Amino acid sequence: MKSKILNIALIGKTNSGKSTLINKIIKEKISIENKKINTTLENIIGVYNNKNIQLIFYDTPGLNLFKVRNSLLDKSIYTNIWEALNKIDLILYLIDTYKYNYSNIIKDLQKVNEIKKPIIIVFNKIDLVKKEKILIHINKIDKLNIVDDFFNISAKYNKNIDKLIKYLCSRSYYANWIYSNNEISNKDDIFITNECTRNSILKYLHKEIPYNISIKNLIFKYLKKNELKIKQNIFISNLRYKSIILGKNGKTIKVIREDSQNEISNILKCKVHLYLHLKVKNDK
């Protein structure tokens, strides 16, 4: 069979479930999942291969970044969103049905529509809202004549995701595959393990720590008996954040390390020994 392909941008407000959805479709943990704003800092690509069809997903940061602020981080993420949108054939706009806000959605749709690509709205978290209410939302948005199709899913409970995949496959077109059959992401294991640690920091420190923390891998080495040794530097922008991450008697950094270590072990299917070291940026 001749190969077919479809490039898809997965966009939506922060916490709409983009990362959960892409991980369920690919059946691997590729994109960072967290309740803090803009946790997806890069256009992490997930690849779904089925028979002769390849679906390529660009997982973008939350649409909060359409409101560009002044920091270099915000401008960088904003640029990443538009780079992803310019590469794609179709836009999946994910909506948190439970936190539905019509006026905000309309503003986003009008902005996204400037790309002139087909827009598919996916109402997520339908397990939290009555079906009748969702239908009212669909009818209202449909009158704008901007959206091609609508889907109702629960990414968390894997509901109707198979229907969405089948639909996306039907939109694919004849072209050579970009990735090989066994590739599910263009990010390597080091990148993903760094993301696991960053996710654990955001998970346990909530609003105390800003987004401009970064993780750098120092050692990534497989040992005997299917064990993996990882050493990472956690770079912070200010010395005052060090005590927050460490916690009283080092309890917080211990919880972060254990959480990240367990997540990495689940992903890579091996025993992991993770070592973390805190550093202030620009320190030698």
C-alpha positions as CSV (number, residue, x, y, z in Angstrom):
1,M,0.0,0.0,0.0
2,K,1.2,3.5,-0.7
3,S,2.1,5.5,2.4
4,K,-0.2,8.3,3.7
5,I,0.4,11.1,6.2
6,L,-1.3,13.8,8.1
7,N,0.4,16.6,10.2
8,I,-1.8,17.7,13.2
9,A,-1.4,20.6,15.6
10,L,-2.9,19.9,19.0
11,I,-3.8,23.2,20.6
12,G,-6.0,24.5,23.4
13,K,-6.1,26.3,26.7
14,T,-3.8,25.1,29.4
15,N,-5.1,22.0,31.2
16,S,-7.5,21.1,28.5
17,G,-5.8,17.7,28.3
18,K,-3.5,18.0,25.3
19,S,-0.6,16.1,26.8
20,T,-2.9,13.4,28.2
21,L,-4.6,12.9,24.8
22,I,-1.3,12.7,22.8
23,N,0.1,10.2,25.3
24,K,-3.1,8.0,25.0
25,I,-3.0,8.1,21.2
26,I,0.7,7.2,21.1
27,K,0.3,4.9,24.1
28,E,3.6,6.2,25.5
29,K,4.4,9.1,27.8
30,I,5.8,11.7,25.4
31,S,4.5,15.1,26.5
32,I,4.8,16.5,30.0
33,E,1.4,16.4,31.9
34,N,0.9,18.9,34.7
35,K,-1.7,21.3,35.9
36,K,0.6,24.4,35.9
37,I,0.4,26.8,33.0
38,N,2.4,26.2,29.8
39,T,4.2,23.0,30.9
40,T,4.7,21.9,27.3
41,L,7.7,24.1,26.4
42,E,8.6,22.6,23.1
43,N,6.6,21.3,20.1
44,I,7.0,17.7,21.2
45,I,6.1,15.5,18.3
46,G,4.2,12.3,18.7
47,V,4.0,9.8,15.9
48,Y,1.1,7.4,15.4
49,N,1.7,4.6,12.8
50,N,-1.0,2.3,11.6
51,K,-0.6,0.1,8.5
52,N,0.2,2.6,5.7
53,I,-0.9,5.8,7.6
54,Q,1.3,8.1,9.7
55,L,-0.2,10.8,11.9
56,I,2.2,13.3,13.2
57,F,1.2,15.4,16.2
58,Y,2.6,18.8,17.2
59,D,1.9,19.3,20.9
60,T,1.9,23.0,21.5
61,P,1.9,25.1,24.7
62,G,-1.4,26.4,26.0
63,L,-3.2,29.1,24.0
64,N,-2.6,31.4,27.0
65,L,0.5,32.3,25.0
66,F,-1.6,34.0,22.3
67,K,-1.5,36.8,24.9
68,V,2.2,37.4,24.5
69,R,3.9,39.0,27.6
70,N,7.3,40.5,27.8
71,S,9.5,37.7,29.0
72,L,11.8,35.9,26.6
73,L,10.3,32.6,27.7
74,D,6.8,33.7,26.7
75,K,8.0,35.0,23.3
76,S,9.9,31.8,22.7
77,I,6.8,29.6,23.3
78,Y,4.6,32.0,21.2
79,T,7.1,31.5,18.3
80,N,7.0,27.7,18.8
81,I,3.1,27.7,18.5
82,W,3.1,29.5,15.1
83,E,6.0,27.4,13.8
84,A,4.0,24.3,14.6
85,L,0.8,25.7,13.0
86,N,2.6,26.6,9.8
87,K,3.8,23.0,9.3
88,I,0.4,21.3,9.8
89,D,-2.5,20.1,7.6
90,L,-5.2,20.2,10.3
91,I,-5.8,21.7,13.7
92,L,-7.2,19.9,16.7
93,Y,-8.6,22.5,19.1
94,L,-9.1,20.8,22.5
95,I,-11.6,22.3,24.9
96,D,-12.0,21.5,28.6
97,T,-15.7,21.0,28.6
98,Y,-15.9,21.5,32.4
99,K,-14.4,25.0,32.2
100,Y,-16.1,26.1,29.0
101,N,-15.9,29.8,28.2
102,Y,-17.6,30.8,25.0
103,S,-16.1,34.3,24.6
104,N,-12.5,33.0,25.1
105,I,-13.0,30.1,22.7
106,I,-14.4,32.5,20.0
107,K,-11.4,34.8,20.3
108,D,-9.0,31.8,20.0
109,L,-10.9,30.3,17.0
110,Q,-10.8,33.6,15.2
111,K,-7.1,33.8,15.7
112,V,-6.4,30.2,14.8
113,N,-8.6,30.6,11.7
114,E,-6.0,33.1,10.3
115,I,-3.8,30.0,9.5
116,K,-6.5,28.9,7.0
117,K,-6.3,25.2,8.0
118,P,-9.2,22.9,8.8
119,I,-10.2,23.2,12.5
120,I,-11.6,20.2,14.4
121,I,-13.0,20.9,17.9
122,V,-12.5,18.2,20.5
123,F,-14.6,18.6,23.7
124,N,-12.6,16.8,26.4
125,K,-13.5,15.7,29.9
126,I,-17.1,14.8,28.8
127,D,-17.3,12.6,31.8
128,L,-17.7,15.8,33.9
129,V,-20.6,17.4,31.9
130,K,-24.0,16.3,30.8
131,K,-24.4,15.5,27.1
132,E,-27.2,18.0,26.6
133,K,-24.9,20.8,27.7
134,I,-22.2,19.8,25.2
135,L,-24.7,19.8,22.4
136,I,-25.7,23.4,23.2
137,H,-22.0,24.3,23.0
138,I,-21.6,22.6,19.6
139,N,-24.7,24.2,18.1
140,K,-23.5,27.7,19.2
141,I,-20.0,27.3,17.8
142,D,-21.2,25.6,14.6
143,K,-23.0,28.8,13.7
144,L,-19.7,30.6,13.2
145,N,-18.9,28.4,10.1
146,I,-15.3,28.1,11.2
147,V,-15.1,24.6,12.4
148,D,-15.1,21.5,10.2
149,D,-16.1,18.8,12.7
150,F,-16.7,18.2,16.4
151,F,-15.7,15.3,18.7
152,N,-16.6,14.5,22.3
153,I,-13.9,12.5,24.3
154,S,-12.5,11.8,27.7
155,A,-8.7,11.5,27.3
156,K,-8.4,10.4,30.9
157,Y,-10.7,7.5,30.5
158,N,-9.8,6.7,26.8
159,K,-13.4,7.4,25.7
160,N,-14.0,8.0,21.9
161,I,-10.3,8.4,21.2
162,D,-10.5,5.4,18.7
163,K,-13.2,7.3,16.8
164,L,-11.0,10.4,16.7
165,I,-8.1,8.4,15.4
166,K,-10.2,6.8,12.7
167,Y,-11.4,10.2,11.6
168,L,-7.9,11.6,11.4
169,C,-6.7,8.6,9.4
170,S,-9.5,9.2,6.9
171,R,-8.1,12.8,6.4
172,S,-4.6,11.5,5.6
173,Y,-3.2,11.9,2.1
174,Y,-0.7,10.1,-0.1
175,A,2.9,11.1,0.8
176,N,6.1,9.6,2.0
177,W,6.4,9.0,5.8
178,I,8.7,11.4,7.7
179,Y,9.5,8.9,10.5
180,S,10.2,5.2,10.5
181,N,7.6,2.6,11.7
182,N,9.1,2.2,15.2
183,E,9.5,6.0,16.0
184,I,6.9,7.5,18.3
185,S,8.6,10.9,18.9
186,N,11.5,13.0,17.7
187,K,12.6,13.5,21.3
188,D,15.3,11.1,22.7
189,D,15.3,9.4,26.1
190,I,17.5,12.0,27.7
191,F,15.0,14.8,26.8
192,I,12.0,12.7,28.1
193,T,13.8,11.9,31.4
194,N,14.7,15.6,31.9
195,E,11.0,16.4,31.3
196,C,10.0,13.8,34.0
197,T,12.1,15.7,36.5
198,R,10.8,19.0,35.5
199,N,7.2,17.7,35.7
200,S,7.9,16.4,39.2
201,I,9.2,19.8,40.3
202,L,6.1,21.5,39.0
203,K,3.9,18.9,40.5
204,Y,5.2,19.3,44.0
205,L,6.1,22.9,44.2
206,H,2.9,24.4,42.6
207,K,3.3,28.2,42.4
208,E,6.5,28.6,44.3
209,I,8.9,28.0,41.4
210,P,8.8,29.9,38.1
211,Y,8.9,28.2,34.7
212,N,12.4,29.2,33.9
213,I,13.9,26.2,35.7
214,S,15.8,23.9,33.4
215,I,17.1,20.4,33.6
216,K,20.4,19.3,32.1
217,N,21.6,15.7,31.8
218,L,25.1,15.0,33.1
219,I,25.1,11.2,33.0
220,F,22.8,8.7,31.2
221,K,24.4,5.3,31.4
222,Y,23.0,1.8,31.3
223,L,24.5,-0.5,33.9
224,K,24.3,-4.3,34.3
225,K,21.1,-6.1,35.0
226,N,18.9,-3.6,33.0
227,E,19.7,-0.7,35.4
228,L,20.1,2.9,34.4
229,K,22.2,5.6,36.1
230,I,21.1,9.2,35.5
231,K,22.6,12.4,36.9
232,Q,20.9,15.7,36.3
233,N,21.5,19.4,37.1
234,I,18.5,21.4,38.1
235,F,19.2,25.1,37.1
236,I,17.3,27.8,39.0
237,S,17.4,31.5,38.2
238,N,17.7,32.7,41.8
239,L,19.4,31.3,44.9
240,R,16.3,31.9,47.0
241,Y,14.5,29.0,45.2
242,K,17.1,26.5,46.4
243,S,15.7,26.2,49.9
244,I,12.2,25.8,48.5
245,I,13.2,22.9,46.2
246,L,15.3,21.3,48.9
247,G,12.6,21.5,51.6
248,K,13.1,21.0,55.3
249,N,15.9,18.5,55.8
250,G,15.9,17.8,52.1
251,K,12.5,16.2,52.2
252,T,11.1,18.0,49.1
253,I,14.0,17.2,46.8
254,K,13.7,13.6,47.9
255,V,10.1,13.4,47.0
256,I,10.8,15.0,43.6
257,R,13.7,12.6,42.9
258,E,11.6,9.5,43.8
259,D,8.6,10.7,41.8
260,S,10.8,11.4,38.7
261,Q,12.7,8.2,39.2
262,N,9.6,6.1,39.3
263,E,8.1,7.8,36.2
264,I,11.3,7.2,34.2
265,S,11.4,3.6,35.4
266,N,7.8,3.1,34.1
267,I,8.6,4.7,30.8
268,L,12.0,3.0,30.1
269,K,11.0,-0.3,31.7
270,C,14.1,-0.6,33.8
271,K,15.4,0.1,37.3
272,V,16.6,3.7,37.5
273,H,19.1,5.4,39.9
274,L,18.5,9.1,39.7
275,Y,20.8,11.7,41.2
276,L,19.8,15.4,41.3
277,H,22.0,18.5,41.9
278,L,20.8,22.1,42.3
279,K,22.6,24.9,40.6
280,V,22.0,28.6,40.1
281,K,22.2,29.8,36.5
282,N,25.4,31.6,35.6
283,D,27.2,30.1,38.6
284,K,30.5,28.5,37.6
